[in-house]
Amino acid sequence: MSDEKLAIEVDAEGIPLDKGLRAVVLRIRTFYFRDTTDLRIKLRRLVRRHLPHLFPVSDQEVDRLELRRRRRRHRRRLMLQHPDPAYVPPEEVIGPVVDALIESMVATGRLLRTPAGVNSDDGTPSWNYAFPSPRRTEKTPVARAANWKAAVDGIVRRVSEDETVQERARKLFLQARNLYGSHPVETKLGRGVLVPQGFELTLDGPAITSAILFTDAPGGVQVRTGRNVSVTWDGVLPVLGVGKGFRSNAKLARKLASERLSPRSSDVRAISDISHELWKASKYFKGRKQLVSEILGEDLDALRWRKFLKAIQRSNFLRFMIGSHVFKMLDPEARRAALRNPFATFSTYAWFRCTDEETARRRRQASESYPFMTGSLAQIEEKIDGGAPLADTVADLVGMTSAQLRSLGTLHWQRLGRVIHDLDFTAKDFRGVPPERMPRTKKDWAVHMGKLAGFRRLMTPELAGLFNKAASNDPEGYTALLKKDLAHALYSTAGDLLPLMTGRLRMRPEADWQARMAVISMIGGESFGLKRLRRFNEQWHAGTLRRTAVLQARRRKAFNGFSAKWRPLIDGEFVSENGKLRFLVDEDELVAEGQFMHHCVGSYVGNCVSGHSHIAVVEGSRGGRSTAEFVISDSGLHLQQHHTYYDREPPEDCVGVVADFLEAHAARNFQIVAGEGGRSGYGVSVEADEEIVAELREIFSDCVPSAVLALDKEQWAEIMSRFELQAIEAGYDDEHGYY
């Protein structure tokens, strides 16, 4: 292609006139991206999908796209035939199109671009992108009423040209639409919401044959079903009466109890089922053409009948209408108390709507005093209901001091948002944090709930308290240090120093929980100072290449040439338009990769043998090279870390390969499979002679304090014994090596 930039023709709204590019611009708004790299990767995928003639698709990609097309039939049929089979380098074709799209969207105001500094690799400017927020003019009630009147007039004009018939059709149509939905009602049981489940058409107008009744009462929301519903009309507005014969529906009540307490929640099963039944019941006009003609006083031909029938039937967000009416029906005080729990359900509401007024008052008072604890108050129900001192009870439950509790004040999840949704106040997250340093702003909580929480939860309460106290001085500094692989450096050091602690050299370089805690306590010291830990981490990473080679040779000699092996995440290479990806399968490849890339991946043998981690070599289509670690967890497969030479940020083409791999295997369920030297080799060990001990002290002298290396087996045993009880309480498994 020429060096001239592509020019994209756009319409008055800034949308490209080309059909394929138009689809790309409209679709990109559904994605989230942070910087230039993310935006370009997502645009490249969309350009390839909607402009397939620009870039030939491999047979593997054709099969994947065809499978996706079969699964998602609502999408457009993908064009898999290409007029020009000649190969064209992807960047030469797609790159200019992506650049032109970005410039076009920025120029027309459909995309906002702000500078974000300069790339450290090539010195080019870096940008952040965002979409402008839509600013729609809110319609006034008068305007909405006028629109509705115009819509109804259009419907009745299509029914008949006779004004008398039109008036009857308008009345019948409005009666049907007003009756269809949910209705707040007053019953002998109190305030309620009635949802029709069956309709009938009579000469007097529509009627209800069956319904579901929600009522609010002490003890929570009651759900009843029945048929005794009377309908009278005030013009076109229904006046409903609920008679006797409504019986409790235990099945629906159980389903409702587990649903989110929200007027607009889409995650509702019971209300969704009820709204679906109501939608099906809206078809009661079907097959009643003769009766409708009799009501209107004019025979309707087939075309006019179909138009009128289509106008009556609707399915506009019924579950939101029902959920909103039920939500408004609830007792305001109990509802307010329940909603202090971010995951409140109707069962939560029932806990605060208990039958005894004094008990309900105490529970609401507890929620008001400690709103952040609302979701856990049921654990101390007996003490709350019994009138025990609340401050001491809550302090015992969450493991905080009274001063810490007071410092939290009126902490509320609605002020801090999702940042504290995963917070477990009964864990060790606040142990040792001075009251004056407790997190207060949303930013403080985001840092507190980041890598700091994950690291301290793997420690004993004693060590977590010391770490919390130190990290509260500079949470961002400790978070940045943990991002530089401090946890792996500590755990790997514990596994390598086992001969010093136990006098035995293990085949699998992974330490027991007690040994890990002992090493962390000795390296962290009494203060867990940031400078101390940063110095250890930097020196450990600086010497990891030499150290890994020595340790590998020592284990191989001790275990008759044994080399750990494991199964790759996928067989063969993964190839995409951005490059290719290959998984390493044994200890030799892992160590060689670390030496070639000048980073610490060679020390990840234990992680790979366990089956949790998988290391891949990534080669980009434009010459980039990097190393990526993928981790299998309960939530699925995710990227743990991704670096190029000397632990620098990976190039763009390598980032694209990893993104393509994760997208291609998003639906696959990977299983954890231990390799050779995994669980079976965990307890295999040989005696460590003086030569091994001396060699360990020499190769770790650059990062581990000399006082720690000078400890003998008895001293190490005394230190580890401090953690024996904590290991038992944590559920440590000696056979499999985890807790």
C-alpha positions, 0 to 999 in steps of 0.5 A: 500500500502507499504511504498516504493515509486512508481517508474514511467518509462519514455521515453527519453523525460521524459514522463511516459510510462503508458497511463493514467499517460502520459495523466496527465503529458501532460495535467498539462501544461495547468494549472496555479498553484502557490505552492505545494497545487495548484499543488497537487489539480490539479494533483489529479483531473487529476489522478482521471480522467485518472486513474479511476480504482484507485478510485471508483466514486460516483453516483453523480460524475458519473452523472456529468462526464457523463454530461461533456462528452456529452457537450464536445464530443471531449474529450476521453470517460471517463471510468466510470466502475471500476473493483474493487468496494471495497472502498479505502481511496483516499489519500492512493491510489492517494496520492502516485501516485501524489507524484511519478508524481511530483518527476518524472517530477522534476527529468526529468526536466519537472518541476522546483521546488524552495524552498518557506520557511516552512509551519507554521502549520507542519514545512514541507518545502514549494515549488514553481513550474514552467514549463521550458520555451520552447526553440525552434530553429527558422528556417531560411528562407532558411530552411523554403523554403526547407521544402515548396519545399519538401512538394510540391514535395511530393504532385505532385509525388502523382498526377502522375509519368510523369514529365511533368504532375508533372510540370503542377500540381506544377504550378496549385497547387502553383497558387491556394495556392498563390491566396488563402488568402489576398493580399495587393493591390494598388487602386485608393482609396489608399492602400488596402487589397483584400480578395477573397470570390469566385473562379473559375477555367479556362484553364488559371488557377484560377480566382477570381469571388468576393472579399472584399476590405479594403482601408485606407483613411482619416476617417478610414478603408473603406470596399467595395465588388465587382466582378471586379478583374483581375488576371494575372500571373507572373509565379505562383505569382498572379498580381491583378487588382481592377476595378470599381464597388466596393460598400461600405458595411455598415454592414461589416464596422460597425462590423469592427469598434468595433473590436480590433486593433491588427494584431493577435487578436482572438476576431474578428467577422467581420474578422472571418466571412470573413475568414470563407467565404474564407475557404468555397470558397477554395473548388471550385476545388471540382467537377472539376476533369475533368477540372483539368485532362484536364489542367494537360494532364492526367486523374486522378484516384479517389485516386490521385484526392482526395489527390490532392484536400485535398492538395489544400484546407486549413484553416490555421489561415486565420483570422490572415493573413487577420488581419495582412495585414489590420493592416499593411495597416493602417497609422502608425502615427494614428495607433501608437496614437490609440494603446496607448489605451489598448482597441483600436478598428478600431473606435479608429483608425478612431478618429485619422485618421480624414479627417481634417489634423490639427484636426488629428495632435492635437489629435495625439499630445494629445495622445503623451502628455498624453498616459495613457489618450488616451482611454478617450480623446474623452470625451474632443474632442471639447476642443482638436479640438478647441485648448484649453490648454491641461494640464488644460483640462486633469487635470479637466477631471481626477481630478488631479493637474498639478503636479500630471500629470507631475509626471506621465510623459509618463506613457504607458500601454504597459510598465505596462501591464494589471495592469492598464487596469481597472484604471479609471482616472476620479475616486478618485484613485489619490485624495490627493496623493502627486506628489512625491509619485505617483506610478511609477513601475509595483509593485507600480501600482499593489499595487495601483490597489489592495484592496486600490482602492476598499476601497477608491471607497466606500468613499467620495472624502474628505475621499478618499483624506485623505486615499490616502495621508496616504496610499501613505506612505506605500501602502503595509502596508495598503493593508496588513491591508485591507486583514485582514478585516479592511473594514468589521470591520469598516462597522460592527462597524458603524451598531452596533453603530447606537443607539449612532448615531440615538437613534434607534436599527435596526433589520438588523445590517447595517448602512446607507452610511452616518453613515458608512462615519461618523464612518470611518471619526471618527476612521480614524481621520485626518491622517488615520494613519496605526498604528491607524487603525491597532490597531483598527482592531486588538482590534476589532477582538480580542473582536468580540466573546463577542461583537457578543454574547451581540449584538445578545442577545440585538437585540433578546430581542428588537425584540421579539426573532427574529433571521435572516434566509436566504437561503443556496447557495445550498440545502444539503451538497456538498461532494467530494473526499477531504471532505464535505461542508455545508452552514449556514442558520441562525444567531444562526449557524453563531454566534456559528461558530464564537465562535467555530472557534475563528474568526469574522464570527458571525458578518457577519449576515448583509452580509448573510441576504442581499444575497450577502455572504454565509458562509460554514463550510468545513470539510476535509477528513483528519480531517481539518476544516475551514470556507469559505465565498462565494460572488455573484457578477456581475462576478459570484460566487467567494471565498472571504475568507477562514480561519481555527481556529483563522483566520489561513490558511486553511488545504490542504484538506479543500482547495481541498473541496472549489476548488471542489465546485467552479469547480462543480458550475462554470457554474451555475448562482446564484441569490441574494435572501435576507433572513428574516430581509433583505430588509423588515427589513432594516427600522424596528427599536425600540427606544434605551434606556440608558441601550442599549447605556451604554452597547454599550459604554462598549463593544466597549471601547476596540477598539473605541476611548473614544472621539468617544463613548462620542459623543451624537446624535446631534454631530453625526447628525452634522457629518453625515450631512457633507455626505448628499450631497455626498450621493445624488451624489452617488445615495444612495437608502434609501429604499434598503440601497445601492448606 
